[in-house]
């Protein structure tokens, strides 16, 4: 027994020396810009595998280079690896990534990126490039690549900068989530708060409204370029945000493979929402989105009376109540059913518990936008979805046009005249007087869906 222990120690030492020699031989004969450890990281970050392969524990290998590379793929990643800078452009947004030290001159909104190439690029960091009206409100950011003589740093940071605009169509909760909040989650969540926001077109009310979300994505003070004329230096930068269609997250194109399920869990944690599933709410609580301008319910009181008769506890949600999102998110989460005419207020379906029911009342000629803006996204959220499509007699347009008018018989002829013609008639131009007998059937169906909804379905 006394002889075996020293022999075991000798064997272990010999094995360790052998492994070191293998690594040295590998490094001598197979030179690479990656060490074996870095090569392992490189291969993992290039993987396009399923959710589980994307969501491995990278705490030990997280680095700015690794995190930034995960934002781009294909030719864009090759460009980033070779030039340390790449830009991806699609119909909705520009996303530019700099994987080397940059200087952000707040005065003039200019980002200086050292490069062998002399290039000037203009980016509007808001995810609705296809909409000229929105983009007119977004201040351009100038990116200067080359061997320039940039201004000296006033402040030096050790985390990545993420530059985006808080303008565009803000003021409308659908656009706030669709073009900023969800794209921010897609772009930034995998950084695990180790980044700093530079918010152009800084609007204090908007930053205050979404302070909880922003603070959960970044652990650092937000920079307002308009109020801060300094030059800030960062080890890397992201200019613009990734975008995936209306209220959508494509898990296969997100670093970390995050899905709508993950985003909703993020919202629950951010706003400390209590109800995860509708079955946790004992009595069915129905939230009625009450509109005061276009697409308002002309017989809302009668609708509420019918809802209560069917056994719902009804809460009316008006525009003023929705402005304080910290409180309103909790109210929505306490509801098992949401009812509303097509409009931005339905974006709050994001806060409904899983298994809740959303009933969208679809005005005339709004079928496509209703389905694509709120119907299809609801299904990805785990929210049960019903539509109630009104008849011509339920639209206030019947008081303006005869029943044989193209407004009723050929809506496409109006739509073909362009967005503003469509909007003036079918979006801003109609209110709704619901047929209570018809609508009753939809509410009964919603009640039945609630009864069959369990956490295991």
C-alpha positions as CSV (number, residue, x, y, z in Angstrom):
1,X,0.0,0.0,0.0
2,X,2.9,2.3,0.7
3,X,4.4,1.8,-2.7
4,X,1.1,2.4,-4.7
5,X,0.5,6.0,-3.6
6,X,3.8,7.5,-4.9
7,X,3.4,5.5,-8.1
8,X,-0.1,7.0,-8.6
9,X,1.3,10.5,-8.1
10,X,4.0,9.8,-10.7
11,X,1.4,8.6,-13.2
12,X,-0.7,11.7,-12.7
13,X,2.3,14.0,-13.2
14,X,3.3,12.1,-16.4
15,X,-0.2,12.5,-17.8
16,X,-0.3,16.3,-17.1
17,X,3.1,16.7,-18.8
18,X,1.9,14.7,-21.8
19,X,-1.2,16.9,-22.2
20,X,0.9,20.1,-22.1
21,X,3.2,18.7,-24.8
22,X,0.2,17.9,-27.0
23,X,-1.0,21.6,-26.7
24,X,2.5,22.9,-27.5
25,X,2.8,20.6,-30.6
26,X,-0.7,21.7,-31.8
27,X,0.2,25.4,-31.4
28,X,3.5,24.9,-33.3
29,X,2.1,23.0,-36.3
30,X,-1.3,24.6,-36.6
31,X,-0.9,28.3,-36.0
32,X,-4.2,30.2,-35.8
33,X,-5.4,33.5,-34.6
34,X,-7.5,31.5,-32.1
35,X,-6.0,29.6,-29.2
36,X,-7.6,26.1,-28.7
37,X,-9.9,27.7,-26.1
38,X,-10.8,30.6,-28.4
39,X,-11.4,28.2,-31.3
40,X,-13.8,26.3,-29.1
41,X,-15.7,29.6,-28.4
42,X,-15.5,30.4,-32.2
43,X,-17.1,27.1,-33.1
44,X,-19.8,27.4,-30.5
45,X,-20.7,30.9,-31.6
46,X,-21.0,29.9,-35.2
47,X,-23.4,27.1,-34.3
48,X,-26.9,27.4,-35.8
49,X,-28.3,24.6,-33.7
50,X,-31.5,24.3,-31.8
51,X,-32.6,26.2,-28.7
52,X,-30.6,24.0,-26.3
53,X,-27.3,24.4,-28.3
54,X,-27.7,28.2,-28.4
55,X,-28.4,28.5,-24.7
56,X,-25.3,26.9,-23.1
57,X,-23.7,28.4,-20.1
58,X,-21.2,31.0,-21.4
59,X,-20.4,32.7,-18.1
60,X,-16.8,31.6,-18.3
61,X,-16.2,32.6,-21.9
62,X,-18.3,35.8,-22.2
63,X,-16.4,38.6,-23.8
64,X,-17.4,41.6,-25.8
65,X,-16.1,40.0,-29.0
66,X,-18.1,36.8,-28.4
67,X,-21.3,38.7,-27.6
68,X,-21.0,41.1,-30.6
69,X,-20.3,38.2,-33.0
70,X,-23.5,36.5,-32.0
71,X,-25.5,39.5,-33.3
72,X,-24.4,38.8,-36.9
73,X,-24.3,35.7,-39.2
74,X,-23.0,34.6,-42.6
75,X,-21.3,37.3,-44.6
76,X,-21.9,39.9,-41.9
77,X,-20.0,37.8,-39.4
78,X,-17.1,37.3,-41.9
79,X,-17.0,41.0,-42.4
80,X,-17.0,41.6,-38.7
81,X,-14.2,39.1,-38.1
82,X,-12.0,40.5,-40.9
83,X,-12.7,44.3,-40.6
84,X,-14.0,44.5,-37.0
85,X,-17.1,46.3,-38.4
86,X,-20.2,45.2,-40.3
87,X,-23.7,46.6,-41.1
88,X,-26.7,44.6,-42.0
89,X,-29.6,46.3,-43.8
90,X,-33.1,45.0,-44.4
91,X,-36.5,46.6,-45.2
92,X,-37.1,47.4,-41.5
93,X,-33.8,48.4,-39.9
94,X,-30.1,48.9,-40.1
95,X,-27.9,47.1,-37.5
96,X,-24.2,48.1,-37.4
97,X,-21.7,46.4,-35.1
98,X,-18.2,47.6,-34.2
99,X,-16.0,45.1,-32.5
100,X,-13.2,47.4,-31.6
101,X,-12.8,50.7,-29.6
102,X,-15.0,53.5,-30.8
103,X,-15.6,57.1,-29.9
104,X,-19.1,58.5,-29.7
105,X,-19.1,62.3,-30.1
106,X,-22.5,63.3,-28.8
107,X,-22.2,66.7,-30.4
108,X,-23.1,65.9,-34.0
109,X,-24.0,62.3,-33.2
110,X,-20.9,60.8,-34.8
111,X,-19.4,57.4,-34.1
112,X,-15.7,57.1,-35.0
113,X,-14.5,53.6,-35.9
114,X,-10.8,53.0,-36.7
115,X,-10.4,51.2,-40.0
116,X,-8.2,50.7,-43.0
117,X,-11.1,51.9,-45.2
118,X,-12.3,55.5,-45.4
119,X,-16.1,55.2,-45.3
120,X,-18.9,57.4,-44.1
121,X,-22.2,55.8,-43.3
122,X,-25.5,57.3,-42.1
123,X,-27.8,55.2,-39.9
124,X,-31.2,56.1,-38.4
125,X,-31.4,53.8,-35.4
126,X,-35.1,53.0,-35.4
127,X,-36.8,49.8,-36.6
128,X,-39.3,51.1,-39.1
129,X,-37.1,52.1,-42.1
130,X,-40.0,51.5,-44.5
131,X,-42.1,54.2,-43.1
132,X,-41.1,57.7,-44.3
133,X,-43.4,59.4,-41.8
134,X,-41.7,57.7,-38.8
135,X,-38.2,58.1,-40.1
136,X,-38.6,61.9,-40.6
137,X,-38.7,62.1,-36.8
138,X,-35.5,60.1,-36.2
139,X,-32.1,61.9,-36.1
140,X,-29.4,60.3,-38.2
141,X,-26.2,58.9,-36.6
142,X,-23.0,59.4,-38.7
143,X,-20.5,56.6,-38.6
144,X,-17.0,57.6,-39.7
145,X,-14.7,54.7,-40.6
146,X,-11.0,55.3,-41.3
147,X,-7.7,56.6,-40.0
148,X,-9.2,59.9,-38.9
149,X,-8.2,62.1,-36.1
150,X,-11.2,61.7,-33.8
151,X,-11.8,64.1,-30.8
152,X,-10.3,63.1,-27.5
153,X,-12.2,61.0,-25.0
154,X,-13.9,62.8,-22.1
155,X,-15.2,59.6,-20.6
156,X,-14.0,56.0,-21.1
157,X,-16.4,53.0,-20.5
158,X,-15.6,49.3,-20.3
159,X,-18.9,48.0,-21.7
160,X,-20.5,48.0,-25.2
161,X,-22.6,51.0,-26.3
162,X,-26.0,50.4,-27.8
163,X,-27.3,53.4,-29.8
164,X,-31.0,53.7,-30.6
165,X,-33.7,56.4,-31.0
166,X,-36.6,56.9,-28.7
167,X,-38.6,58.9,-31.3
168,X,-40.4,57.5,-34.4
169,X,-44.0,56.6,-33.5
170,X,-43.5,56.7,-29.7
171,X,-46.6,57.8,-28.0
172,X,-48.4,54.8,-29.5
173,X,-47.9,51.8,-27.2
174,X,-48.0,49.3,-30.2
175,X,-45.1,51.1,-31.9
176,X,-43.2,51.6,-28.6
177,X,-43.1,47.8,-28.1
178,X,-43.0,46.8,-31.7
179,X,-40.1,49.1,-32.9
180,X,-38.2,49.7,-29.7
181,X,-38.9,47.4,-26.7
182,X,-39.0,44.0,-28.4
183,X,-36.1,44.9,-30.7
184,X,-34.1,46.0,-27.6
185,X,-34.7,42.6,-26.0
186,X,-33.8,40.8,-29.2
187,X,-30.5,42.8,-29.5
188,X,-29.5,43.2,-25.9
189,X,-30.8,40.4,-23.7
190,X,-27.8,38.1,-24.2
191,X,-25.4,40.8,-22.9
192,X,-26.9,40.3,-19.5
193,X,-27.0,44.0,-18.6
194,X,-23.4,44.6,-19.5
195,X,-24.0,47.4,-22.0
196,X,-24.8,51.1,-21.9
197,X,-27.6,52.8,-23.8
198,X,-27.0,55.9,-25.8
199,X,-30.5,57.1,-26.5
200,X,-30.9,59.6,-29.4
201,X,-33.9,61.8,-29.7
202,X,-34.1,61.5,-25.9
203,X,-37.6,61.9,-24.5
204,X,-37.6,62.0,-20.7
205,X,-41.3,60.9,-20.5
206,X,-40.6,57.8,-22.6
207,X,-37.5,56.9,-20.7
208,X,-39.4,57.2,-17.4
209,X,-42.3,55.1,-18.8
210,X,-40.0,52.3,-19.7
211,X,-37.4,52.8,-17.0
212,X,-38.0,49.3,-15.5
213,X,-37.5,47.6,-18.9
214,X,-34.4,49.7,-19.8
215,X,-32.9,49.1,-16.3
216,X,-33.3,45.3,-16.6
217,X,-31.5,45.3,-19.9
218,X,-28.7,47.7,-18.9
219,X,-26.9,48.0,-15.6
220,X,-25.5,51.4,-16.5
221,X,-26.7,55.0,-16.6
222,X,-28.4,56.0,-19.8
223,X,-26.7,58.6,-21.9
224,X,-28.7,61.5,-23.5
225,X,-26.5,62.9,-26.3
226,X,-28.5,66.1,-26.5
227,X,-27.8,67.0,-22.9
228,X,-24.3,65.6,-22.9
229,X,-21.9,67.2,-25.5
230,X,-19.0,65.0,-24.4
231,X,-17.0,62.3,-26.3
232,X,-17.6,58.9,-24.8
233,X,-15.2,56.0,-25.6
234,X,-16.4,52.4,-25.6
235,X,-14.7,49.1,-26.4
236,X,-17.4,48.3,-29.0
237,X,-20.8,49.5,-30.2
238,X,-24.1,48.5,-31.7
239,X,-25.9,51.1,-33.8
240,X,-29.5,50.3,-34.4
241,X,-31.7,47.3,-33.3
242,X,-32.7,43.9,-34.7
243,X,-36.3,43.6,-35.8
244,X,-38.6,40.5,-36.4
245,X,-42.0,41.5,-37.7
246,X,-45.0,42.7,-35.7
247,X,-44.7,41.9,-32.0
248,X,-42.6,39.0,-33.0
249,X,-39.4,37.2,-31.9
250,X,-37.8,34.6,-34.2
251,X,-35.9,32.4,-31.8
252,X,-33.6,31.0,-34.5
253,X,-32.3,34.5,-35.2
254,X,-31.7,35.7,-31.7
255,X,-28.5,35.3,-29.6
256,X,-29.5,32.9,-26.9
257,X,-32.5,31.6,-28.8
258,X,-35.0,33.7,-26.9
259,X,-38.7,33.3,-27.8
260,X,-41.9,35.2,-27.1
261,X,-42.2,32.9,-24.1
262,X,-38.9,34.3,-22.8
263,X,-39.9,37.9,-23.5
264,X,-43.1,37.4,-21.6
265,X,-41.2,35.9,-18.7
266,X,-38.8,38.9,-18.8
267,X,-41.9,41.2,-18.6
268,X,-43.3,39.2,-15.6
269,X,-39.9,39.6,-13.8
270,X,-39.6,43.3,-14.8
271,X,-43.0,44.3,-13.6
272,X,-43.3,41.7,-10.8
273,X,-46.5,40.3,-12.3
274,X,-48.1,37.8,-10.0
275,X,-50.3,35.6,-12.3
276,X,-48.5,33.2,-14.7
277,X,-51.6,31.4,-15.8
278,X,-55.3,32.4,-16.1
279,X,-56.4,29.5,-14.0
280,X,-54.9,31.3,-11.0
281,X,-57.6,34.0,-11.3
282,X,-60.6,32.6,-9.4
283,X,-63.5,34.7,-10.9
284,X,-63.3,35.6,-14.6
285,X,-62.2,39.2,-14.8
286,X,-62.7,40.9,-18.2
287,X,-60.9,44.1,-19.2
288,X,-62.7,46.2,-21.8
289,X,-60.4,48.6,-23.7
290,X,-62.5,51.7,-23.9
291,X,-61.7,54.1,-26.7
292,X,-63.0,57.7,-26.7
293,X,-62.1,58.7,-30.3
294,X,-62.2,56.5,-33.4
295,X,-63.4,52.8,-33.2
296,X,-65.2,53.6,-29.9
297,X,-68.1,51.4,-28.7
298,X,-71.3,53.5,-29.1
299,X,-73.2,51.1,-26.9
300,X,-70.5,50.4,-24.3
301,X,-72.7,50.5,-21.3
302,X,-75.0,47.9,-22.7
303,X,-72.0,45.7,-23.6
304,X,-70.8,46.0,-20.0
305,X,-74.2,45.0,-18.6
306,X,-74.3,41.9,-20.8
307,X,-70.8,40.9,-19.8
308,X,-71.7,41.2,-16.1
309,X,-74.9,39.2,-16.7
310,X,-72.7,36.4,-18.2
311,X,-70.7,36.3,-15.0
312,X,-67.7,38.5,-15.8
313,X,-66.3,41.0,-13.4
314,X,-65.7,44.0,-15.8
315,X,-62.9,46.6,-15.7
316,X,-62.9,49.4,-18.2
317,X,-59.5,50.6,-19.3
318,X,-59.3,54.1,-20.7
319,X,-56.3,55.7,-22.4
320,X,-55.4,57.8,-19.3
321,X,-55.2,54.7,-17.2
322,X,-52.7,53.0,-19.6
323,X,-50.1,55.7,-19.4
324,X,-48.6,54.5,-16.1
325,X,-47.3,51.2,-17.4
326,X,-45.8,50.1,-14.0
327,X,-49.3,50.0,-12.5
328,X,-51.3,49.1,-15.6
329,X,-49.2,46.0,-16.4
330,X,-50.3,44.6,-13.0
331,X,-54.0,45.4,-13.7
332,X,-53.9,43.6,-17.1
333,X,-52.1,40.6,-15.5
334,X,-55.1,40.3,-13.0
335,X,-57.5,39.7,-15.9
336,X,-58.4,36.5,-17.6
337,X,-60.1,38.1,-20.7
338,X,-59.4,41.2,-22.7
339,X,-61.9,42.7,-25.2
340,X,-61.2,45.7,-27.5
341,X,-61.6,47.1,-30.9
342,X,-58.5,46.9,-33.2
343,X,-56.1,49.5,-31.9
344,X,-52.9,50.1,-30.0
345,X,-54.5,49.3,-26.6
346,X,-54.5,45.6,-27.5
347,X,-50.7,45.6,-27.3
348,X,-51.3,45.1,-23.6
349,X,-52.1,41.5,-24.3
350,X,-48.4,41.1,-23.6
351,X,-49.2,41.3,-19.9
352,X,-52.1,38.8,-19.9
353,X,-51.4,35.5,-18.1
354,X,-50.9,32.5,-20.2
355,X,-54.2,30.8,-21.1
356,X,-56.1,34.1,-20.9
357,X,-58.5,35.0,-23.8
358,X,-58.2,38.0,-26.1
359,X,-61.2,39.0,-28.1
360,X,-60.5,41.5,-30.9
361,X,-63.4,43.3,-32.3
362,X,-62.5,43.8,-36.0
363,X,-63.9,47.0,-37.7
364,X,-64.8,46.9,-41.4
365,X,-61.8,46.3,-43.8
366,X,-59.4,45.8,-40.8
367,X,-59.1,42.1,-41.1
368,X,-55.5,41.9,-42.3
369,X,-54.1,44.4,-39.7
370,X,-56.2,42.8,-37.0
371,X,-54.8,39.3,-37.6
372,X,-51.2,40.3,-38.3
373,X,-50.8,43.0,-35.6
374,X,-52.5,41.2,-32.7
375,X,-54.1,37.9,-33.7
376,X,-51.0,35.9,-34.8
377,X,-48.8,37.4,-32.0
378,X,-51.4,36.4,-29.4
379,X,-51.0,32.7,-30.3
380,X,-47.2,33.0,-29.8
381,X,-47.8,34.5,-26.4
382,X,-49.9,31.5,-25.2
383,X,-53.0,33.7,-25.2
384,X,-56.2,32.2,-26.6
385,X,-57.5,34.4,-29.4
386,X,-61.0,35.1,-30.7
387,X,-62.2,37.6,-33.4
388,X,-65.5,39.3,-33.7
389,X,-65.9,40.7,-37.2
390,X,-68.6,43.4,-37.3
391,X,-71.3,43.6,-40.0
392,X,-71.9,46.8,-42.0
393,X,-74.9,47.6,-39.8
394,X,-72.6,47.7,-36.7
395,X,-70.4,50.4,-38.2
396,X,-71.1,54.1,-38.0
397,X,-70.2,54.3,-41.7
398,X,-73.7,53.1,-42.3
399,X,-74.8,56.6,-41.3
400,X,-72.5,58.2,-43.9
401,X,-72.7,55.9,-46.9
402,X,-75.5,53.9,-48.6
403,X,-75.3,50.1,-48.1
404,X,-74.4,49.7,-51.8
405,X,-71.5,52.1,-51.7
406,X,-68.0,50.7,-52.4
407,X,-67.1,51.4,-48.8
408,X,-69.2,48.3,-48.0
409,X,-69.3,46.4,-51.3
410,X,-65.7,46.9,-52.5
411,X,-63.3,48.0,-49.7
412,X,-60.3,47.1,-51.9
413,X,-61.2,50.0,-54.1
414,X,-60.7,52.3,-51.2
415,X,-57.6,50.5,-49.9
416,X,-56.0,50.7,-53.4
417,X,-56.0,54.5,-53.1
418,X,-53.3,54.3,-50.5
419,X,-52.8,54.1,-46.7
420,X,-54.2,57.6,-45.9
421,X,-57.4,56.9,-47.9
422,X,-57.8,53.6,-46.1
423,X,-57.1,55.3,-42.7
424,X,-59.4,58.2,-43.1
425,X,-62.4,55.9,-43.8
426,X,-61.8,52.6,-41.9
427,X,-59.4,53.5,-39.1
428,X,-60.3,57.1,-38.1
429,X,-63.7,57.3,-39.7
430,X,-65.8,54.6,-38.0
431,X,-67.2,53.8,-34.6
432,X,-68.9,50.6,-33.6
433,X,-72.4,49.8,-32.3
434,X,-72.2,46.1,-31.4
435,X,-75.0,43.7,-32.0
436,X,-75.3,42.4,-28.5
437,X,-77.1,39.1,-29.5
438,X,-74.3,38.2,-31.9
439,X,-71.5,39.3,-29.6
440,X,-73.0,37.3,-26.7
441,X,-72.0,34.1,-28.5
442,X,-68.4,35.2,-28.7
443,X,-68.3,36.0,-25.0
444,X,-69.8,32.6,-24.1
445,X,-67.1,31.0,-26.3
446,X,-64.5,33.0,-24.4
447,X,-65.9,31.8,-21.1
448,X,-65.8,28.2,-22.3
449,X,-62.2,28.5,-23.4
450,X,-61.3,29.8,-20.0
451,X,-62.9,26.7,-18.4
452,X,-60.9,24.4,-20.6
453,X,-57.6,26.2,-20.2
454,X,-55.2,24.7,-17.7
455,X,-51.4,25.1,-17.2
456,X,-51.0,21.7,-18.8
457,X,-53.0,22.5,-22.0
